[in-house]
């Protein structure tokens, strides 16, 4: 849904007409043409105009640009941009090719130091805002207001896309893949529903010019959001200097009533920081000290560090990852533990064995160090494979009270044991498990779950006898049905 206030105009190409001189001429003689009278009218390339506003207060002097390749980085050579003027107005004159990418591309606004916020004056701290892809084609009366409200929508949508493995989506990818477009449209609708519920604002309010509408509720929420946007932008820039080789860096600073309740805080500011280094990832969730600049950590809530490396037989794509976890307790002490995962691929089946080491409590974060991988209290065996038109998955989790917890007991703390451990042992142990979707699970297991997917339908079932069917609709939404036998379905509660 977009605001309908300003015309999206098409400049239709002008076709030149040639004017000849009057009079007659002999067929044997060429006609003399006056070059002044017959100079053709220049052909004007067809363009598409798109207007909008940059709103915090109204911001002038900000660069608005279209992220055509979906990498979240401005390429001045290939990606169109304009600068906002008085009252935050901007106008693009897109080529037809560029205009065709507008529905499938994120629009960003880089607000530099020195830009003018008509409410607050000269901008003293740079920040970035954004407007998410719409998937819907441009309409003749569409205006795109880019504000903190549309920015938080894109932030949440992007996290959801990354979490589901879609990653960065370019215009070209979305143009070429109808199913992907429908999935993204469904994701956009889901995120909008969440934002409407979270902020108690309608979709119209989120997309609107809340200043012109004198919408104090939307304005107040936007001011709170932009505080987080500015702090996140500054922190991300510092991390980009600290980690120049990072594949991706994400920073989000926000307020969250649910987290306040979970951690017993009141109107706190939180920062989620994720750094992907290729084979190494850093994740940190913290509560910030509310001093206005939001640049000091008050309490660390979670720290995760995962390191991956090739391991064992590379003809089987052997891979080992070890993750160190630290979590805060209710009394603000800390607990830390580890998870190791080793995986292989053989005959189209992905095998993964995971060992979870129990956490150990320490008085402070700095003391919370637990590098042991020797005595796991939970072990997981998971497989993924395709067969005919279906993709299957199965996962079995064993705790130390289960008899099969001792399966592959030598496959623990495996980092330096690649030469001593034969992957065939792992395959043999996995292959005798009832991993096929219709197999009865009679083994001693703490928890299991299986999945079966084809086309737009995914079916899940687990050890509690609960079944869930997810059916993707033509409009990109998903219908969730639940049952207890895989045959009779009703809408999930």
ZAMARGU-4260 file (C-alpha; in steps of 0.2 Angstrom, whole numbers, plus 5000, padded with zeros to 4 digits):
<rodrens>
0) 5000/5000/5000 | 5007/5017/4995 | 5002/5035/4998 | 4992/5042/4983 | 4996/5061/4981
5) 5007/5065/4967 | 5007/5060/4949 | 5019/5047/4942 | 5021/5055/4924 | 5027/5047/4908
10) 5036/5058/4896 | 5031/5050/4879 | 5044/5050/4865 | 5041/5063/4852 | 5042/5057/4834
15) 5049/5069/4822 | 5040/5074/4806 | 5050/5079/4791 | 5044/5095/4781 | 5049/5096/4762
20) 5050/5111/4751 | 5035/5115/4740 | 5036/5115/4720 | 5040/5101/4708 | 5056/5094/4701
25) 5062/5084/4687 | 5063/5065/4690 | 5081/5066/4683 | 5086/5079/4696 | 5087/5077/4715
30) 5075/5087/4725 | 5084/5101/4734 | 5080/5101/4753 | 5082/5116/4764 | 5092/5110/4779
35) 5085/5123/4791 | 5067/5119/4787 | 5070/5100/4788 | 5081/5098/4804 | 5072/5084/4813
40) 5065/5087/4830 | 5076/5078/4843 | 5069/5061/4849 | 5067/5062/4868 | 5070/5046/4877
45) 5055/5040/4887 | 5057/5042/4906 | 5047/5039/4921 | 5046/5051/4935 | 5044/5046/4953
50) 5042/5059/4967 | 5042/5058/4986 | 5048/5066/5002 | 5063/5062/5014 | 5055/5064/5032
55) 5062/5064/5049 | 5057/5082/5050 | 5058/5086/5031 | 5076/5083/5026 | 5085/5093/5012
60) 5102/5089/5006 | 5101/5070/5008 | 5105/5057/4994 | 5091/5046/4988 | 5097/5031/4978
65) 5090/5014/4971 | 5099/4998/4976 | 5097/4989/4960 | 5109/4974/4964 | 5103/4972/4982
70) 5120/4973/4990 | 5115/4988/5001 | 5130/4998/4994 | 5128/5013/4983 | 5137/5012/4966
75) 5137/5029/4959 | 5141/5022/4942 | 5126/5011/4940 | 5113/5016/4953 | 5102/5031/4950
80) 5102/5044/4964 | 5095/5062/4967 | 5097/5074/4981 | 5082/5080/4992 | 5077/5098/4991
85) 5067/5110/5002 | 5053/5101/5012 | 5062/5085/5009 | 5056/5084/4991 | 5065/5072/4978
90) 5061/5068/4960 | 5068/5054/4950 | 5068/5054/4931 | 5071/5035/4928 | 5074/5026/4912
95) 5062/5013/4908 | 5074/5000/4913 | 5077/5008/4930 | 5059/5011/4932 | 5055/4993/4930
100) 5067/4989/4944 | 5059/5001/4957 | 5046/4988/4963 | 5060/4975/4966 | 5073/4987/4974
105) 5076/4995/4991 | 5077/5014/4990 | 5090/5021/5003 | 5092/5039/5009 | 5110/5044/5015
110) 5108/5059/5027 | 5125/5067/5029 | 5132/5079/5042 | 5127/5096/5036 | 5110/5091/5028
115) 5095/5101/5035 | 5081/5094/5046 | 5067/5107/5045 | 5062/5102/5063 | 5079/5101/5071
120) 5091/5111/5060 | 5108/5106/5054 | 5111/5087/5055 | 5126/5084/5066 | 5126/5065/5065
125) 5125/5055/5048 | 5112/5041/5047 | 5103/5031/5034 | 5084/5028/5030 | 5076/5016/5018
130) 5060/5011/5009 | 5058/4992/5006 | 5054/4984/4989 | 5035/4983/4985 | 5034/4970/4972
135) 5018/4979/4966 | 5020/4989/4950 | 5021/5008/4951 | 5005/5017/4949 | 5001/5034/4941
140) 4998/5043/4957 | 5011/5035/4969 | 5022/5045/4980 | 5036/5037/4991 | 5039/5045/5008
145) 5055/5038/5015 | 5055/5040/5034 | 5060/5031/5050 | 5044/5021/5049 | 5048/5014/5032
150) 5066/5011/5037 | 5061/5000/5052 | 5050/4990/5040 | 5064/4987/5029 | 5075/4982/5044
155) 5063/4969/5050 | 5060/4963/5032 | 5079/4961/5029 | 5082/4952/5045 | 5068/4940/5040
160) 5075/4937/5023 | 5092/4933/5030 | 5085/4922/5042 | 5076/4912/5029 | 5091/4910/5018
165) 5085/4922/5004 | 5100/4934/5007 | 5102/4950/4996 | 5090/4950/4982 | 5093/4960/4966
170) 5081/4967/4954 | 5087/4955/4941 | 5084/4940/4952 | 5067/4945/4957 | 5062/4949/4939
175) 5067/4931/4934 | 5059/4921/4948 | 5040/4922/4950 | 5040/4911/4965 | 5053/4922/4974
180) 5043/4937/4970 | 5027/4929/4978 | 5037/4924/4993 | 5044/4941/4996 | 5027/4949/4994
185) 5021/4937/5007 | 5035/4942/5018 | 5031/4960/5016 | 5013/4957/5021 | 5019/4948/5037
190) 5031/4961/5042 | 5018/4975/5039 | 5005/4966/5050 | 5019/4964/5064 | 5023/4983/5063
195) 5005/4988/5063 | 5002/4977/5079 | 5019/4983/5087 | 5017/5002/5084 | 4998/5003/5084
200) 4999/5012/5068 | 4990/5008/5052 | 4999/5004/5035 | 4993/5021/5029 | 5001/5030/5043
205) 5017/5020/5041 | 5018/5026/5022 | 5011/5043/5024 | 5018/5061/5026 | 5014/5061/5045
210) 5020/5079/5046 | 5008/5086/5033 | 4994/5075/5041 | 4998/5082/5059 | 4999/5064/5064
215) 5007/5066/5081 | 5007/5047/5085 | 5016/5042/5070 | 5028/5057/5072 | 5033/5053/5090
220) 5036/5035/5085 | 5047/5040/5070 | 5057/5051/5082 | 5060/5037/5093 | 5065/5026/5078
225) 5077/5038/5070 | 5087/5039/5087 | 5091/5021/5085 | 5094/5023/5066 | 5107/5036/5069
230) 5116/5026/5083 | 5116/5010/5072 | 5123/5019/5057 | 5137/5026/5067 | 5141/5010/5076
235) 5140/5000/5059 | 5153/5012/5051 | 5165/5009/5065 | 5163/4991/5063 | 5166/4992/5045
240) 5183/5000/5049 | 5187/4987/5062 | 5182/4972/5051 | 5186/4978/5033 | 5185/4960/5026
245) 5168/4956/5033 | 5156/4948/5021 | 5141/4958/5029 | 5138/4968/5045 | 5121/4971/5053
250) 5117/4983/5067 | 5100/4987/5074 | 5096/4998/5089 | 5078/4998/5095 | 5066/4998/5109
255) 5056/4982/5113 | 5042/4980/5126 | 5044/4961/5125 | 5062/4961/5129 | 5059/4974/5143
260) 5048/4961/5151 | 5059/4946/5148 | 5074/4955/5156 | 5065/4966/5168 | 5070/4983/5161
265) 5060/4998/5158 | 5060/5007/5141 | 5077/5000/5137 | 5087/5002/5121 | 5094/4986/5113
270) 5107/4983/5100 | 5109/4968/5089 | 5126/4966/5081 | 5130/4953/5068 | 5146/4951/5059
275) 5148/4938/5045 | 5166/4935/5040 | 5164/4920/5029 | 5170/4906/5040 | 5168/4916/5056
280) 5153/4924/5063 | 5151/4936/5078 | 5134/4939/5086 | 5131/4951/5101 | 5115/4957/5109
285) 5116/4970/5122 | 5106/4983/5132 | 5113/5001/5130 | 5115/5015/5142 | 5102/5028/5138
290) 5113/5043/5137 | 5106/5050/5121 | 5120/5044/5110 | 5117/5026/5113 | 5135/5021/5111
295) 5139/5013/5128 | 5135/4995/5133 | 5126/4994/5149 | 5123/4975/5150 | 5128/4961/5137
300) 5113/4949/5135 | 5120/4936/5123 | 5137/4934/5114 | 5140/4920/5101 | 5156/4916/5091
305) 5156/4903/5078 | 5171/4897/5068 | 5170/4885/5054 | 5184/4875/5044 | 5186/4861/5032
310) 5187/4844/5041 | 5191/4827/5036 | 5187/4820/5018 | 5184/4834/5006 | 5177/4823/4993
315) 5162/4822/5005 | 5163/4841/5009 | 5168/4838/5027 | 5165/4853/5038 | 5167/4857/5056
320) 5160/4872/5066 | 5162/4876/5084 | 5151/4890/5092 | 5154/4897/5109 | 5139/4904/5118
325) 5137/4916/5132 | 5120/4921/5140 | 5115/4932/5154 | 5105/4924/5169 | 5091/4932/5179
330) 5102/4938/5192 | 5114/4945/5179 | 5127/4932/5181 | 5132/4922/5165 | 5132/4905/5158
335) 5142/4899/5144 | 5144/4883/5134 | 5148/4876/5117 | 5141/4867/5102 | 5151/4858/5089
340) 5144/4852/5072 | 5152/4841/5059 | 5144/4837/5042 | 5147/4828/5026 | 5137/4825/5010
345) 5136/4808/5001 | 5125/4802/4988 | 5114/4818/4988 | 5111/4817/5007 | 5118/4830/5019
350) 5122/4822/5036 | 5126/4833/5052 | 5130/4828/5069 | 5129/4840/5083 | 5136/4840/5101
355) 5129/4853/5114 | 5140/4856/5129 | 5131/4860/5145 | 5133/4878/5151 | 5143/4883/5166
360) 5138/4898/5177 | 5151/4912/5181 | 5149/4928/5191 | 5154/4940/5177 | 5155/4940/5158
365) 5174/4941/5158 | 5175/4926/5168 | 5163/4916/5158 | 5175/4905/5148 | 5170/4887/5144
370) 5181/4879/5130 | 5176/4861/5135 | 5169/4850/5121 | 5171/4833/5130 | 5155/4830/5139
375) 5139/4835/5129 | 5122/4833/5137 | 5113/4833/5121 | 5117/4826/5103 | 5108/4829/5087
380) 5108/4819/5071 | 5100/4827/5056 | 5098/4823/5038 | 5092/4832/5022 | 5089/4824/5005
385) 5078/4825/4990 | 5069/4811/4982 | 5057/4811/4966 | 5048/4828/4968 | 5050/4830/4987
390) 5063/4837/4999 | 5065/4828/5016 | 5072/4833/5032 | 5074/4823/5049 | 5082/4827/5066
395) 5084/4816/5081 | 5089/4824/5098 | 5096/4813/5111 | 5100/4818/5129 | 5111/4808/5141
400) 5096/4798/5148 | 5092/4791/5131 | 5100/4774/5126 | 5105/4780/5109 | 5114/4795/5117
405) 5130/4784/5116 | 5129/4781/5097 | 5145/4787/5090 | 5152/4790/5107 | 5170/4793/5099
410) 5163/4807/5089 | 5165/4820/5102 | 5177/4834/5103 | 5182/4830/5085 | 5193/4845/5081
415) 5209/4835/5080 | 5203/4818/5076 | 5199/4819/5057 | 5213/4806/5053 | 5206/4794/5066
420) 5187/4795/5062 | 5180/4787/5047 | 5165/4796/5040 | 5158/4778/5035 | 5154/4776/5054
425) 5144/4791/5054 | 5134/4786/5038 | 5131/4769/5045 | 5124/4776/5061 | 5113/4788/5052
430) 5106/4776/5039 | 5099/4764/5052 | 5089/4778/5060 | 5070/4779/5055 | 5074/4795/5046
435) 5062/4792/5031 | 5046/4802/5033 | 5034/4787/5035 | 5046/4777/5046 | 5039/4774/5063
440) 5051/4781/5076 | 5053/4767/5089 | 5071/4772/5095 | 5074/4780/5112 | 5075/4798/5108
445) 5072/4814/5118 | 5064/4824/5103 | 5062/4821/5084 | 5054/4830/5070 | 5053/4827/5051
450) 5048/4838/5036 | 5042/4834/5018 | 5041/4848/5005 | 5035/4848/4987 | 5030/4864/4977
455) 5021/4876/4988 | 5017/4864/5002 | 5028/4859/5017 | 5022/4846/5030 | 5030/4844/5047
460) 5027/4832/5061 | 5036/4828/5078 | 5037/4816/5092 | 5022/4824/5101 | 5010/4818/5087
465) 5008/4836/5080 | 5007/4839/5062 | 5007/4856/5053 | 5005/4860/5034 | 5011/4876/5027
470) 5003/4880/5010 | 5010/4895/5000 | 4996/4904/4991 | 4997/4912/4974 | 4996/4929/4982
475) 5012/4925/4992 | 5003/4922/5009 | 5004/4906/5018 | 4990/4895/5025 | 4994/4886/5041
480) 4984/4870/5045 | 4986/4858/5060 | 4981/4840/5063 | 4986/4824/5072 | 4986/4811/5058
485) 4992/4820/5042 | 4975/4817/5034 | 4963/4828/5043 | 4967/4846/5044 | 4960/4862/5052
490) 4967/4879/5054 | 4980/4881/5067 | 4975/4891/5083
</rodrens>
